[in-house]
């Protein structure tokens, strides 16, 4: 059996605008060095085909899509029909979500590089903060988030099965990493590796 190597790289979306080591430049350098065969991004097929990049997070719009355009990296959109919306709420729940987002921003500011966001305590704390935000928003938001993560996972699996042996880099918000990696490990044809071993 030819196994397909898949690495899932987590980002913290808008926090990449901060003047920190894991900024957009660092992300571009990292992906450029890895040079995956396929770059899976959490964007819809419609956004990709019609070049609707204005609504995408900065790590896609300002970093990875321009890099793919300049290189031979093939972009594969893996989102469903509609992008996942950020959790929102009113009243005290909205204030709590805003506070959690400030904590996420602080995690990003203090991260020395991509590894700090993709493994270790920062990775686990970020996942917990995102999960708490979804819980504060309500059941519908939680179900939408879980369904979106399941869809991303299924898309990556189908891509790996279509092109066995290729090197696949999945770049998604860190909230999905904890769920995509273990889900993909269930399939013998997938070899889930750290991004540094892709």
N, C-alpha and C positions, 0 to 999 in steps of 0.2 A: 504494500500500500504506500502510495506517495502521500506524505503528510504535508499539509500547508501550514507554514509558519505565520502566526497572527500575533501582532503586538497591539495592545490598546493603550494609547497615550491620552491621559487626562489633561484637560485645561480648565481654567477658571474664567473663561469668557471675558467679560468686559474688564476684569481686573488686570488683563495683560497690558492695559494702557499705563500702568504704574511704572515708575522708573526703578525697576528691580532687575535682578539677574535673570529671572525667567520671564523675559519680555518677548515681544514679537520677534525681535532680532534673534534671540536665543532659540525660539521655536523654529524659525526658518533655517538657522544653521544646523539644528538637530535633524530636521527632516531631510535637508539637503545631504547631510552625511549618511543618513540611513538609506536614502534612495530606494524606497519600497517599489515593488512592481505596481501595486495598487494602493491608492490612498483613499480610504473610505471616510466620508464626511457626513455629518448629521445635517444634511440639507435635502430638500425635495428635488425630485427629477425636474419639476417645472422650474424651480429656481436655477438649476444648472443649465437646462436647455435654453431658457430665455435670458440667462445672465442677470438674474434678479439678485444681485449681491448686496444691495443697500441694506437689506434687513438682516443680513448674516452677522454673526459676531466678528469682532475685529481679527481674531486669529485666523478665520477663514478669508474674510474680505481683503485684509491688508497684508496677509502673510502667506498662507498656504496656497490660495488660488493663484496669486501672481507667481509663486515659485513653480507650481505645476505648469503654468503657461510657458515658463522659461526653460523647462527641463522636459525629460521624457516620462515623468511621473504621471500615471493615469489616474484621474479623479473618478471616484464612483460615489454618486449620491445614494445614501442609504435610509433617509428619512421617509416617512409615509407621505400622504397627500398634503398634510399641513404641518408646519413647524410646531414644536412644543412651546407653549407659552410659559413665561416665568411665573412662579406662584405669586399671587397677590391676594390681599384681603383688606378689609376695612377695620376700623376700631383698634382694639388692643392687639388683635391678631396681626394686623398690618404693621403696627409698631414693632411687634416681636420679629416679624420677617425682616423689617428694615435693620433691626439690631443684628440679626443673624447674618445678613449680607455684609454688615460692617466687619463682623468677625471673619467672614470669608475673605474680605479684602485684606485684613490684617494677616491672615494665613499666607496670602499670595505675596504681600510685601516682604514678609520675613523668610520666604522660601529662597534658599541659595541657588536653586536650579530645578529643572524638570523632575529629577529623581525625588526631590522632597515633596512634590505634589503627587507623585505617582506611587509612592510607597512610604511606609513608616507612619508615624503618628499624624502628620498633617493630612495625609490621604484619608485616614480613618475619621479624623475630626471633620474634614470637609464633607465626607459622605454623610456623617451624622447631622451636620448643620443643614444640608440640602434635604435630608429626609424629614427633619423637624419642620422645615419651611413648607414642605408638601403637606405634612400633617396639619399644620396651622391653617392651610388654605381650605382643607376639607376633603371629603371622600372622593369627589369627582376628580380633583386635581391629582390625588394619589393614584387613582385608577388610570388616569391619562398618562401619568409618568411611568407607571409599571408597564402599560401597554406599549408605550413608545420605546422603552428599553427592550422589551421582548421583540418588537419589530426590528430594531437595530441589530439585535443578536441574530435573528433569523436571516436578515439580509446578508450579514457577514458570512454566515454558514453557507448560504446559497452561492455566494461569490467564490468562496473557497472550494466548493464542490465543482463549480464550473471550470475553475482554473487551478487544478491541483498542482502543488509544488511551488506556487508563486509565493512571494513575500508580501503580506498584507499589513498595512499600518492603518489602524482605526483611530482617528483623532476625534474625541467627543468630550463633552463636559464631564468633569471628574465624577459627577453624580451617577453616571452610568457605568463606570469602570468596575466597581465592586460587584456588579450584577452580570455584565457581559462576559468578563473573564471566566468566572466559574461555570456559567452556562455553556460556553464554548468548550471548556475542558471535558465535558461529557461525551464529546464526539471523538472517536479514535483517529479520524482523518485530520483533526486540527491539533496543531502543536502551539499552544499559547505560551509565548515567551515574553520576557521583559523587553522593552523597546531597545535596550542596549545590545540585545542578542539577536535582533532581527537580521 
